[in-house]
Amino acid sequence: MTGEGMKNLSQTIEAELQPGERVFWMGRPDANVWRRRWGKILIPMVGLWLLLAAFWIWIEVGGFLSDSSVDRIGAIWMRVFIAAGFLFWAFLGWLGWDRTRHTLYAITGRRVVIMEGRHQVTSYAKADLGSLKCEDSAATGDVLFGESGWQDDGRRKVWADAPGLIGVANPREVERLIRRHVLTGEPG
């Protein structure tokens, strides 16, 4: 992260700090980690869309029916399916970029702070962290504060992902900092 980017990040986090609270680590999620997760869903959808577009191209060139009214309908649908496929692809890239651009993480001496969007701030103090677990792959990974699973929201059961720091660089180091400063309260 550039010096200017780190300065902006620092100013954003400092606005959320309580008096006497000190930041030991701050960062953003890696956009590629987020895109890979959603890519498992969206890439097959894009493939389906593009296969349908290929089908309509085949119709357009007279592979199935040669009626001129069908050719016009095929031409319209061919363009719709091709455009939708590429829009899905572009949406996947934009979603990862936007999600990471508006998400900030911080570890202080009292809590872990997750800022999502422009106004949603969630804090996890020592009592809220639950079972701390690190899931990593190479240089990036997740530090989770609980378990994923079905939860009852009063009307129905819904799937809830484990809260945590998703797609952070050096997740083992981040986990160590949480254990050191938030769980044991060791000063820096």
Phi, psi and chi 1 to 4 in degrees:
 res  aa     phi    psi   chi1   chi2   chi3   chi4
   1 MET       -  137.2 -173.9  174.9  -65.9      -
   2 THR   -70.8  164.9   65.2      -      -      -
   3 GLY   -59.9  -41.8      -      -      -      -
   4 GLU   -66.6  -41.9 -175.4   64.8   29.9      -
   5 GLY   -63.2  -40.0      -      -      -      -
   6 MET   -67.9  -35.6 -164.8   55.3  125.9      -
   7 LYS   -64.3  -45.1 -179.7 -179.8  174.2 -171.3
   8 ASN   -63.5  -41.8  -67.9  -19.5      -      -
   9 LEU   -61.7  -45.1 -177.5   60.6      -      -
  10 SER   -61.6  -42.8  179.9      -      -      -
  11 GLN   -64.6  -39.2  -70.0  171.3  -16.2      -
  12 THR   -65.1  -45.3  -55.4      -      -      -
  13 ILE   -66.7  -43.1  -68.8  -68.0      -      -
  14 GLU   -60.1  -29.2  -75.1  175.3   10.0      -
  15 ALA   -66.2  -22.2      -      -      -      -
  16 GLU   -96.5   -6.7  -65.5  -63.3  -34.8      -
  17 LEU   -75.8  149.0  -64.6  179.2      -      -
  18 GLN   -86.7  160.4  -60.8  167.0   -5.7      -
  19 PRO   -57.5  133.4  -24.1   32.3      -      -
  20 GLY    81.2   -1.2      -      -      -      -
  21 GLU   -84.9  137.4 -164.4  169.8   16.0      -
  22 ARG  -119.9  137.8 -178.5  174.6  163.8 -150.8
  23 VAL   -89.9  127.9  174.5      -      -      -
  24 PHE  -101.4  -23.7  -68.2  100.8      -      -
  25 TRP  -156.5  144.5  176.4   88.3      -      -
  26 MET  -148.1  151.5   65.6 -179.7  132.9      -
  27 GLY  -173.0 -176.4      -      -      -      -
  28 ARG  -125.9  158.0  -67.1 -175.4 -172.1  -85.1
  29 PRO   -72.0  156.6   20.8  -26.6      -      -
  30 ASP   -81.5  123.1 -178.3   -2.6      -      -
  31 ALA   -59.9  -34.3      -      -      -      -
  32 ASN   -65.7  -35.2  -68.7  -36.3      -      -
  33 VAL   -64.0  -45.0  170.6      -      -      -
  34 TRP   -64.1  -43.3 -157.2   86.5      -      -
  35 ARG   -64.2  -37.6  -79.8 -167.3  -70.9 -102.6
  36 ARG   -63.1  -38.4  -83.4 -166.2  -59.0  -89.3
  37 ARG   -65.2  -48.9  -72.3 -175.7 -179.1  170.4
  38 TRP   -75.1  -23.1  -80.6   96.7      -      -
  39 GLY   -62.4  -29.2      -      -      -      -
  40 LYS   -60.9  -26.0  -67.4  175.9 -175.3  174.5
  41 ILE   -95.9  -47.7  -63.7  167.9      -      -
  42 LEU   -76.6  -33.5  -71.1  178.4      -      -
  43 ILE   -64.0  -43.6  -71.2  174.9      -      -
  44 PRO   -61.2  -34.7  -26.0   35.1      -      -
  45 MET   -64.5  -42.4  -73.3  176.8   57.2      -
  46 VAL   -62.3  -42.4  169.3      -      -      -
  47 GLY   -59.4  -42.7      -      -      -      -
  48 LEU   -62.7  -45.3  176.2   63.3      -      -
  49 TRP   -59.8  -44.7  -81.9  105.8      -      -
  50 LEU   -70.1  -31.6  -66.9  177.2      -      -
  51 LEU   -63.9  -42.1  -79.1  172.7      -      -
  52 LEU   -63.8  -37.2  -70.9  169.5      -      -
  53 ALA   -63.1  -41.4      -      -      -      -
  54 ALA   -62.4  -38.8      -      -      -      -
  55 PHE   -60.6  -45.2  173.5   73.1      -      -
  56 TRP   -68.7  -32.1  -75.9  111.9      -      -
  57 ILE   -63.4  -41.6  -70.6  170.0      -      -
  58 TRP   -61.1  -41.2 -179.3   62.3      -      -
  59 ILE   -64.3  -42.7  -72.4  175.7      -      -
  60 GLU   -60.1  -38.6  176.8   63.1   22.3      -
  61 VAL   -86.6    9.4  -64.2      -      -      -
  62 GLY    89.6   19.9      -      -      -      -
  63 GLY   -73.6  -21.5      -      -      -      -
  64 PHE  -119.2  -56.9 -171.9   60.1      -      -
  65 LEU  -129.3  150.0  -60.9  170.5      -      -
  66 SER  -114.7   12.0   59.9      -      -      -
  67 ASP   -67.1  135.4 -176.4    2.7      -      -
  68 SER   -65.8  -29.8   63.4      -      -      -
  69 SER   -68.2  -36.2   64.8      -      -      -
  70 VAL   -67.7  -35.5  172.6      -      -      -
  71 ASP   -61.8  -40.4  -70.3  -17.7      -      -
  72 ARG   -66.7  -44.1  -75.0 -167.3 -161.9  113.9
  73 ILE   -62.7  -43.0  -67.4  170.4      -      -
  74 GLY   -61.5  -39.8      -      -      -      -
  75 ALA   -64.9  -40.2      -      -      -      -
  76 ILE   -65.2  -50.8  -68.1  168.3      -      -
  77 TRP   -64.8  -35.1  -81.2  106.2      -      -
  78 MET   -59.2  -46.4  170.5 -172.4   68.2      -
  79 ARG   -66.1  -38.8  -71.5  175.5  179.5   89.4
  80 VAL   -63.4  -46.9  167.2      -      -      -
  81 PHE   -68.4  -39.4  -81.0  107.5      -      -
  82 ILE   -65.1  -45.3  -71.3  174.0      -      -
  83 ALA   -62.3  -43.2      -      -      -      -
  84 ALA   -62.6  -41.1      -      -      -      -
  85 GLY   -60.6  -46.0      -      -      -      -
  86 PHE   -71.1  -31.3  -73.8  111.5      -      -
  87 LEU   -66.2  -39.9  -75.4  173.8      -      -
  88 PHE   -59.2  -45.1  -84.9  132.8      -      -
  89 TRP   -61.7  -46.2 -128.7  -44.5      -      -
  90 ALA   -64.5  -38.0      -      -      -      -
  91 PHE   -62.8  -39.7  178.2   69.6      -      -
  92 LEU   -60.5  -45.8  176.1   61.6      -      -
  93 GLY   -64.9  -44.2      -      -      -      -
  94 TRP   -64.9  -40.9  176.4   83.1      -      -
  95 LEU   -60.6  -45.1 -153.6   53.8      -      -
  96 GLY   -63.8  -42.6      -      -      -      -
  97 TRP   -65.0  -46.6  172.5   78.3      -      -
  98 ASP   -67.5  -40.4 -172.6   61.4      -      -
  99 ARG   -61.8  -43.8  177.3   76.6  179.1 -127.9
 100 THR   -76.2  -31.2   57.2      -      -      -
 101 ARG   -65.3  -31.1 -176.4  173.6   63.3  114.8
 102 HIS  -107.1   17.3  -66.5  -64.8      -      -
 103 THR  -120.1  129.0  -59.0      -      -      -
 104 LEU  -127.6  143.5  -55.7  173.1      -      -
 105 TYR  -122.0  146.1  -59.7  138.2      -      -
 106 ALA  -148.0  146.2      -      -      -      -
 107 ILE  -117.6  122.2  -61.6  171.0      -      -
 108 THR  -112.9 -177.4   72.7      -      -      -
 109 GLY   -72.7  -10.5      -      -      -      -
 110 ARG  -117.0  -25.8  -60.3  177.5 -171.6  162.8
 111 ARG  -162.0  169.7   59.4 -166.6  172.0  128.9
 112 VAL  -105.9  130.2  176.5      -      -      -
 113 VAL  -113.8  130.6 -179.7      -      -      -
 114 ILE  -121.7  119.9  -59.8  174.2      -      -
 115 MET  -109.7  117.6  -60.5  174.3   67.9      -
 116 GLU  -119.6  136.8  -65.7  177.6  -64.3      -
 117 GLY    70.1 -157.5      -      -      -      -
 118 ARG   -92.3  -23.5  -57.9 -150.1 -170.6  -82.0
 119 HIS  -133.1   -3.7  -55.5  -70.8      -      -
 120 GLN   -93.0  113.3 -177.7 -179.3  -11.4      -
 121 VAL  -119.8  125.5  178.6      -      -      -
 122 THR  -119.9  130.8  -50.7      -      -      -
 123 SER  -115.3  140.9  -66.7      -      -      -
 124 TYR  -122.5  106.9  -63.4   90.5      -      -
 125 ALA   -82.7  179.7      -      -      -      -
 126 LYS   -51.9  -44.7  179.9  179.3 -178.8  176.5
 127 ALA   -69.1  -22.8      -      -      -      -
 128 ASP   -89.5  -11.5  -56.7  -37.0      -      -
 129 LEU   -75.2  -23.8  -70.0  177.1      -      -
 130 GLY    59.7 -138.3      -      -      -      -
 131 SER   -88.2  108.6   61.0      -      -      -
 132 LEU   -77.5  127.6 -165.5   60.0      -      -
 133 LYS  -141.9  137.0 -179.9  171.6   63.9  169.7
 134 CYS  -106.7  125.9 -178.3      -      -      -
 135 GLU  -119.7  116.2  -64.8 -179.9   -7.5      -
 136 ASP  -132.5  159.2   63.0  -13.7      -      -
 137 SER  -141.7  111.4   59.4      -      -      -
 138 ALA    59.8 -120.3      -      -      -      -
 139 ALA   -92.2  -14.1      -      -      -      -
 140 THR  -124.1  156.9   59.1      -      -      -
 141 GLY  -177.2 -164.2      -      -      -      -
 142 ASP  -121.5  147.8  -54.0  -24.5      -      -
 143 VAL  -118.8  109.7 -179.5      -      -      -
 144 LEU  -102.1  148.6  -55.7  176.1      -      -
 145 PHE  -107.1    8.7  -49.4  147.0      -      -
 146 GLY  -175.6 -155.5      -      -      -      -
 147 GLU  -118.4  146.7  -60.8  -66.1  -34.5      -
 148 SER   -78.6  153.4  -61.3      -      -      -
 149 GLY   166.6  177.7      -      -      -      -
 150 TRP   -78.2  133.0  -67.9   99.6      -      -
 151 GLN  -128.2  146.8  -65.6 -179.6   -5.5      -
 152 ASP   -90.5  119.9 -167.2  -10.9      -      -
 153 ASP   -97.0   13.1   72.6   -8.5      -      -
 154 GLY   103.4  -34.7      -      -      -      -
 155 ARG  -109.1  -32.9  -65.5  178.7  -58.0  171.1
 156 ARG  -159.0  169.8   63.1 -171.8 -176.2  -78.8
 157 LYS   -89.9  134.9  -71.6 -167.4  176.9 -115.4
 158 VAL  -129.1  150.8  -66.7      -      -      -
 159 TRP   -79.7  131.7 -179.3  -98.7      -      -
 160 ALA  -124.0  123.8      -      -      -      -
 161 ASP   -72.8  151.0  -71.9  -32.2      -      -
 162 ALA   -64.5  134.6      -      -      -      -
 163 PRO   -70.6  155.1   24.4  -30.5      -      -
 164 GLY   163.8 -173.4      -      -      -      -
 165 LEU   -95.5  109.6  -52.1  178.5      -      -
 166 ILE   -99.3  130.9  -52.3  -60.4      -      -
 167 GLY    68.4   39.6      -      -      -      -
 168 VAL   -92.3  150.8  -66.3      -      -      -
 169 ALA   -74.3  143.7      -      -      -      -
 170 ASN    51.4   59.8  -57.5  -42.6      -      -
 171 PRO   -61.5  -30.9   22.7  -32.2      -      -
 172 ARG   -65.0  -39.5  -62.1 -103.0  179.0 -125.9
 173 GLU   -67.4  -40.0  176.5   64.9   16.2      -
 174 VAL   -63.4  -43.7  172.4      -      -      -
 175 GLU   -60.5  -42.6  178.1 -171.1   22.8      -
 176 ARG   -61.0  -41.3 -171.4 -172.9   66.6   71.9
 177 LEU   -65.1  -39.6  -71.6  170.2      -      -
 178 ILE   -63.6  -46.4  -67.4  171.2      -      -
 179 ARG   -61.5  -41.5  -71.6 -172.4 -170.4  -75.7
 180 ARG   -70.8  -47.4  178.6  178.0  174.6 -166.3
 181 HIS   -96.4  -36.2  -63.7  -67.3      -      -
 182 VAL   -91.6  -48.4 -179.3      -      -      -
 183 LEU   -75.0  -40.6  -65.9 -179.7      -      -
 184 THR  -100.2  -13.7   63.3      -      -      -
 185 GLY    72.1   21.8      -      -      -      -
 186 GLU   -71.0  127.0 -175.3  179.5  -44.0      -
 187 PRO   -70.2  154.9   24.8  -29.4      -      -
 188 GLY   -82.5      -      -      -      -      -
